[in-house]
Amino acid sequence: MPALRLSPVLAAWAELAATLVNTRPRVTDPPEKLVGVAELGALLAEAPEPAPAAAESDLPAMRDLRDALAHAFEATSLDSLAEALNPVLDRSAGGWRMARATTGAWELEPVARQPLAEWFGARAARGLAELAMTYGIARLHMCSADDCLCAVVDVSRNGTRRYCSRTCATRTNVRRHRLAH
C-alpha cells in the first residue's frame, strides 16, 4: 500500500510500469524476461483492473512499450518526462472517459478498445505522469546500485527509496563497508 496521497490504482500502474521496464535485457541482467504469453499473463495478472486477453502477437508491442516507458525513468525533469510519456499517451485512441471501477468508484479510462500494449501503456504512462506531477520527478529513477539498471517507482512516504530491492541496498552497503575497512 503506497504511503502517498495518490490513488492506489495510479500508484499500482506506476509500479507495474517499472515491472514491465524491468523485464528488458540489461547489461547487468541480459536475459529477456518477457519471452512468452505466460510471462505476459503473469505481468497482466498484477494489473489493478482486468486486462484484455494476451496473445503471442502482443509481445513485440509490449517490448516496444517497455523501451518507451524506460525513458520515463531516465527523465530528469517534468519536461523530459512529458517528452517520454506523451507519445505513449498519444497512442490511446479516443481520449479518456469516466467509468465505474470494479469497486463501484468512479475513475478515468481510455474510451476505445485498444490493442493490449496501448491499453497497458495508457494506464502505465498516466500512473507515472500523475506520480511525477504530484510528488516530483525524483520519484521515478533507475536503481542506485552500480551493478543494477532496474527501474524504481518511489511511493515511500518520505521519498528516499533509492534501490529497486533490499538485495541491491544490502549488496551496496556491504560493498561500501568492506571498502571502508
KEVO-758159 format. One record per residue (C-alpha): residue number from 0; chain; x, y, z. Coordinates in steps of 0.1 Angstrom, whole numbers, plus 5000, padded with zeros to 4 digits. Example, Ala and Ser with C-alpha at 12.3 -4.5 7.8 and 13.67 -1.06 7.14 Angstrom:
+-----+---+------+------+------+
:   k : c :   xx :   yy :   zz :
+-----+---+------+------+------+
:   0 : A : 5123 : 4955 : 5078 :
:   1 : A : 5137 : 4989 : 5071 :
+-----+---+------+------+------+
This chain:
+-----+---+------+------+------+
:   k : c :   xx :   yy :   zz :
+-----+---+------+------+------+
:   0 : A : 5000 : 5000 : 5000 :
:   1 : A : 5016 : 5033 : 4990 :
:   2 : A : 5022 : 5059 : 5016 :
:   3 : A : 5014 : 5087 : 4992 :
:   4 : A : 4981 : 5105 : 4987 :
:   5 : A : 4979 : 5092 : 4952 :
:   6 : A : 4951 : 5070 : 4940 :
:   7 : A : 4962 : 5033 : 4948 :
:   8 : A : 4952 : 5025 : 4912 :
:   9 : A : 4976 : 5051 : 4898 :
:  10 : A : 5004 : 5041 : 4921 :
:  11 : A : 4998 : 5004 : 4911 :
:  12 : A : 5000 : 5014 : 4874 :
:  13 : A : 5033 : 5033 : 4880 :
:  14 : A : 5048 : 5003 : 4898 :
:  15 : A : 5036 : 4980 : 4871 :
:  16 : A : 5053 : 5002 : 4845 :
:  17 : A : 5085 : 4997 : 4864 :
:  18 : A : 5078 : 4959 : 4865 :
:  19 : A : 5074 : 4959 : 4827 :
:  20 : A : 5105 : 4980 : 4822 :
:  21 : A : 5125 : 4956 : 4844 :
:  22 : A : 5117 : 4927 : 4820 :
:  23 : A : 5140 : 4941 : 4794 :
:  24 : A : 5175 : 4927 : 4789 :
:  25 : A : 5201 : 4948 : 4807 :
:  26 : A : 5239 : 4948 : 4808 :
:  27 : A : 5236 : 4937 : 4844 :
:  28 : A : 5209 : 4911 : 4837 :
:  29 : A : 5210 : 4902 : 4800 :
:  30 : A : 5183 : 4875 : 4796 :
:  31 : A : 5149 : 4885 : 4781 :
:  32 : A : 5123 : 4881 : 4808 :
:  33 : A : 5092 : 4888 : 4786 :
:  34 : A : 5097 : 4856 : 4765 :
:  35 : A : 5061 : 4844 : 4760 :
:  36 : A : 5025 : 4847 : 4767 :
:  37 : A : 5029 : 4830 : 4801 :
:  38 : A : 5052 : 4858 : 4813 :
:  39 : A : 5030 : 4885 : 4798 :
:  40 : A : 5000 : 4869 : 4815 :
:  41 : A : 5018 : 4869 : 4849 :
:  42 : A : 5026 : 4906 : 4844 :
:  43 : A : 4990 : 4914 : 4835 :
:  44 : A : 4977 : 4895 : 4865 :
:  45 : A : 4993 : 4922 : 4886 :
:  46 : A : 4972 : 4949 : 4869 :
:  47 : A : 4948 : 4967 : 4892 :
:  48 : A : 4919 : 4960 : 4868 :
:  49 : A : 4911 : 4931 : 4844 :
:  50 : A : 4934 : 4931 : 4814 :
:  51 : A : 4924 : 4923 : 4779 :
:  52 : A : 4934 : 4888 : 4768 :
:  53 : A : 4971 : 4885 : 4758 :
:  54 : A : 4983 : 4868 : 4727 :
:  55 : A : 5017 : 4859 : 4712 :
:  56 : A : 5012 : 4888 : 4688 :
:  57 : A : 5011 : 4913 : 4717 :
:  58 : A : 5047 : 4905 : 4727 :
:  59 : A : 5065 : 4928 : 4702 :
:  60 : A : 5043 : 4958 : 4710 :
:  61 : A : 5047 : 4952 : 4748 :
:  62 : A : 5085 : 4950 : 4744 :
:  63 : A : 5084 : 4983 : 4724 :
:  64 : A : 5063 : 4998 : 4751 :
:  65 : A : 5087 : 4989 : 4779 :
:  66 : A : 5115 : 5006 : 4759 :
:  67 : A : 5094 : 5037 : 4756 :
:  68 : A : 5085 : 5037 : 4793 :
:  69 : A : 5122 : 5032 : 4803 :
:  70 : A : 5128 : 5067 : 4791 :
:  71 : A : 5104 : 5080 : 4818 :
:  72 : A : 5127 : 5065 : 4845 :
:  73 : A : 5157 : 5083 : 4830 :
:  74 : A : 5139 : 5117 : 4828 :
:  75 : A : 5155 : 5145 : 4848 :
:  76 : A : 5126 : 5170 : 4846 :
:  77 : A : 5089 : 5171 : 4841 :
:  78 : A : 5096 : 5184 : 4806 :
:  79 : A : 5117 : 5153 : 4797 :
:  80 : A : 5091 : 5131 : 4814 :
:  81 : A : 5064 : 5146 : 4792 :
:  82 : A : 5087 : 5141 : 4762 :
:  83 : A : 5089 : 5104 : 4771 :
:  84 : A : 5053 : 5098 : 4781 :
:  85 : A : 5033 : 5119 : 4756 :
:  86 : A : 5040 : 5096 : 4727 :
:  87 : A : 5027 : 5067 : 4748 :
:  88 : A : 4996 : 5087 : 4759 :
:  89 : A : 4990 : 5098 : 4723 :
:  90 : A : 4986 : 5062 : 4712 :
:  91 : A : 4955 : 5060 : 4733 :
:  92 : A : 4927 : 5064 : 4708 :
:  93 : A : 4897 : 5085 : 4717 :
:  94 : A : 4908 : 5101 : 4749 :
:  95 : A : 4896 : 5093 : 4784 :
:  96 : A : 4861 : 5088 : 4799 :
:  97 : A : 4846 : 5084 : 4834 :
:  98 : A : 4837 : 5048 : 4842 :
:  99 : A : 4827 : 5027 : 4872 :
: 100 : A : 4856 : 5006 : 4886 :
: 101 : A : 4850 : 4971 : 4899 :
: 102 : A : 4848 : 4986 : 4934 :
: 103 : A : 4819 : 5009 : 4922 :
: 104 : A : 4840 : 5041 : 4925 :
: 105 : A : 4844 : 5064 : 4895 :
: 106 : A : 4877 : 5065 : 4876 :
: 107 : A : 4891 : 5076 : 4842 :
: 108 : A : 4897 : 5051 : 4815 :
: 109 : A : 4906 : 5052 : 4778 :
: 110 : A : 4874 : 5053 : 4756 :
: 111 : A : 4880 : 5029 : 4728 :
: 112 : A : 4890 : 4993 : 4729 :
: 113 : A : 4927 : 4991 : 4722 :
: 114 : A : 4954 : 4966 : 4715 :
: 115 : A : 4970 : 4953 : 4747 :
: 116 : A : 5001 : 4974 : 4745 :
: 117 : A : 4981 : 5006 : 4740 :
: 118 : A : 4958 : 4996 : 4769 :
: 119 : A : 4987 : 4989 : 4792 :
: 120 : A : 5007 : 5019 : 4780 :
: 121 : A : 4980 : 5045 : 4785 :
: 122 : A : 4974 : 5034 : 4821 :
: 123 : A : 5011 : 5030 : 4830 :
: 124 : A : 5021 : 5063 : 4814 :
: 125 : A : 4992 : 5080 : 4833 :
: 126 : A : 5003 : 5065 : 4866 :
: 127 : A : 5039 : 5076 : 4860 :
: 128 : A : 5028 : 5111 : 4849 :
: 129 : A : 5004 : 5117 : 4879 :
: 130 : A : 5031 : 5105 : 4904 :
: 131 : A : 5058 : 5127 : 4889 :
: 132 : A : 5035 : 5158 : 4886 :
: 133 : A : 5022 : 5154 : 4922 :
: 134 : A : 5054 : 5143 : 4940 :
: 135 : A : 5083 : 5152 : 4917 :
: 136 : A : 5104 : 5136 : 4890 :
: 137 : A : 5127 : 5122 : 4917 :
: 138 : A : 5101 : 5095 : 4925 :
: 139 : A : 5110 : 5078 : 4891 :
: 140 : A : 5146 : 5067 : 4886 :
: 141 : A : 5169 : 5038 : 4880 :
: 142 : A : 5183 : 5018 : 4909 :
: 143 : A : 5213 : 5034 : 4926 :
: 144 : A : 5232 : 5002 : 4928 :
: 145 : A : 5262 : 5004 : 4904 :
: 146 : A : 5255 : 4969 : 4890 :
: 147 : A : 5218 : 4972 : 4885 :
: 148 : A : 5197 : 4990 : 4859 :
: 149 : A : 5162 : 4983 : 4872 :
: 150 : A : 5135 : 5010 : 4872 :
: 151 : A : 5123 : 5022 : 4906 :
: 152 : A : 5090 : 5039 : 4915 :
: 153 : A : 5093 : 5055 : 4949 :
: 154 : A : 5060 : 5055 : 4967 :
: 155 : A : 5075 : 5058 : 5001 :
: 156 : A : 5062 : 5085 : 5024 :
: 157 : A : 5095 : 5104 : 5026 :
: 158 : A : 5106 : 5098 : 4990 :
: 159 : A : 5140 : 5083 : 4999 :
: 160 : A : 5139 : 5049 : 4982 :
: 161 : A : 5170 : 5046 : 4960 :
: 162 : A : 5172 : 5009 : 4953 :
: 163 : A : 5149 : 4985 : 4935 :
: 164 : A : 5151 : 4960 : 4963 :
: 165 : A : 5166 : 4952 : 4997 :
: 166 : A : 5190 : 4929 : 4978 :
: 167 : A : 5206 : 4958 : 4959 :
: 168 : A : 5206 : 4981 : 4990 :
: 169 : A : 5223 : 4954 : 5012 :
: 170 : A : 5248 : 4945 : 4985 :
: 171 : A : 5258 : 4982 : 4980 :
: 172 : A : 5260 : 4988 : 5018 :
: 173 : A : 5282 : 4956 : 5023 :
: 174 : A : 5304 : 4966 : 4995 :
: 175 : A : 5308 : 5002 : 5009 :
: 176 : A : 5315 : 4987 : 5044 :
: 177 : A : 5342 : 4964 : 5030 :
: 178 : A : 5359 : 4992 : 5012 :
: 179 : A : 5360 : 5013 : 5043 :
: 180 : A : 5377 : 4986 : 5063 :
+-----+---+------+------+------+
